[in-house]
Every structure is written in C-alpha cells, then in structure tokens.
C-alpha cells in the first residue's frame, strides 16, 4: 500500500491557503511584489557599497546618499504593506490591474495574513538598515538590505516566503493566530 508523503515545504504551503470564511489573495501577487522589492534592494546594495566601509561623518551627507534614499522608500513600502496589508499594497494594485488580467485564474487563494506579517519582517530589517546607516555604522545599510534582498529573491524566484514561514512557526507554537489551522 503506497502512501503519499508531502515535503515540509508543500505542507507549509498548504497551511498558507485562505480559510473558506476569509477572503484570500492570489499568491502570485505577493511574489510579483517580492520581485520588484528584490530588484529595488539590489539597486540599493549597489548604491550603498561604494561608501559602506567608510560612511560619511556628516549625517546630512548620509541622508543624501542615493542608497539611503532608496532604502527609506523601500521601508515606507514595507510599512504600507505591514499596516494596510498585501491586498492594499501598491504592488498588489499593480498586480491586479496590469498582471492578473493576463493570467489564468489562480488554483487557490492564499491567506493574506502571513504575507502581511512578512511585510512586517521586511519593515523591521529595513528599519535596522536605516537606523544603522544614520548612526554611521560601516555596512549598516548594505547588510540589512542584503538580508532583505535574499528574502525577497527567495520569494519571487522560488516561491519561498521566509516571513510566511516565520509566521507559520509562531502560529504552531501559539504566539500568533491560526494555531488551530496550522497544527496537525
């Protein structure tokens, strides 16, 4: 008698599906946004590296650096996503208006809570970069931007949402909601 075994990744992906009582989001939307975010973070890293080892001593000069300005914009976008949710994020709007009409309907909808939580994780990481850069810490902007880039790239390229997995772990141990939906 053969039994079907699911990998931990497929089990965790199934845990992200929307509950019947809640509206869901097309899972390709957050991946689309992660792709844009990954590209912006890669540019941020490229702009930050030339001055990363020896930051300017003047705070005004650090604020005016293009890498800092772009990271501040990305931080604002993470703030929007963390507090308004992925469904109301500007990238979600772009996806719904420009991309989704050209695609087949999604095979399932995803609960918007884990990707919104992931936006909060991105917000924390980018705030660390902003604060460290303003404090003049060498590589203080580049390293958090690189960490956020890795997470965004994994989501966009491989459909692996690091922040969603953290949410599911916290839900399994009862720190955040959905514990009953993800246990088992």
N, C-alpha and C positions, 0 to 999 in steps of 0.2 A: 504494500500500500504506500503510495507516494504522497508526501505532504509538501505543500508549498511553503517555502520559507521566505520571509521578507527580510531584506537587509535593514539594518538600523536606519539608514537614510530613507528608505521607502516608508518605513513605519513612521518616522518623524514627519515626512512629507504628508502622509495621510492625516496626521494629527493637526496639520495646518488647515485642512479643509473647513469651510464655513459650516456652522451648525445650521440645521434647517430653519430655526427660528430667527436667525440673524442674516442680514444682507452680507454678501461676500464681494470680494474684488477679483477681477481677472488676474491670476497670478503672473501673467506676462507684464502687467503694468508696473509692479514694483521692480521687476527685472529690467524693464526699459529705463526706469528712473535710476537704477543702480548703474546702468551703462553710462548714462550721462554723468552721474556723480563720479564714476571711476575716471572718465576722461578729464573732467574738471580737476580732480585730485592729482592726476598725473601731470597736468599742466602746472598745478600749484607746486608740486615737488620740484619740477624742472625750474620754476622761477625762484624757488627758495634755496636750492642747493648752492648757487654761487656765493651767497652771503651767509650760509648756515653755520659754518665753522667759526666765523668771527662776526657776530652781529654788531650792528652799529651801536654806539654808545648813546646816541640821542634817540629818545622814544619817538619823536616826531618822524625821524628817518625810518625807524622800524615800522611805524604805522603806514608810511607812504610806500613801502615795498610792494610791488605787484603780487608777490606770493601771499603776503598777508591780506591784501585787499580781497584776493580771490578766496582765501580760506575763510575770511569773515563772511563773504557772500554764501559760501557753502554751509557755514554754521547757521546762517539765517534760514537757509532752505531746510536744514535738518530740524531747526526749531519749528518751522511751519509744519513739517511732516510729523514731528513728535507731538505737537499740541493740536493740530487740526486733523491729523490722520492722513494715511496714504491716499484715501479716496478724494480728499480735498487739496492735495499737494499739487503745485503747478505741473510737475511731471505727470501726475495722474490725469490732469486735464489734457495735457498734450497727447498722452497715450489714447485717451477716449476719443479725442477729436480727430487726430491725424493717423494713428496707427491701427487701433482696434477695428475701424470700419473696413480695413483692407485684409483682415484676418478671419479665419474661420472662428465660429463661436468656441469659447473655452470648454474643455472637457469637464472642468469642475471650477467652482469658485473657492477662494481662499478666505479664511477669517482675516479681517483687516487688523486685528489686534496685534498678532506677532510682528508683522512688518512695521506697524506703527511703533511698537516697542523697539524694534531695530533702528528706527529713525532716532529714538532717544539715545540709544547706544552711540550712534554716529554723532549726535549732538554733544555728548559728554567727551568723546575722543577729540572732536574738533575744538571744543572749548578749551581743553587742555593745551592744544597747539596754540591757540590764540593767546592764552594766559602766559605760557612759557615763552612765546616769542616777545610779547610785550615786556616780560621780565628780563629779556636779553639772554636767555639760556641758549647756548650753542645747540644747533639742530633741534631746538624746541618746537619749531614749526614743521620741519621736514619729517621727523619721526612719527608724530601723531598723524600727519597727512598720509604718510606711507602705510600706517596701520589701517586707516580708514580706506585707503585705496585697495588694499588687499581684500578687505571685507566686501567692498563694492564690486570688485572684479570677480570674486568668487560667486557672488550673487548673479551678476549679469552673464558671466560666461558659463558657469556650471550649475546654476540654479541652487546654490548652497547659501542660504541666508544665515550668516553667523549669528546675528542678533535674534533671529527667529528661533534658532537652536538654544540660545541662552534663555529666551522666554519659555520654551518648552521645558527646559531643565528646571527653571524656577517654578513652573506650574506643577511639575511632577512632585516637587518637594513641598508644595503648598504655599510658596511665598507670593505668587501672583495667581490670578484667576485661572479658570479652565482645568483645575487639578482633576476633577472627575472626568473630564473629556479626554485627557491625555494619559491618565493612569490606565494601565491594562494593556 
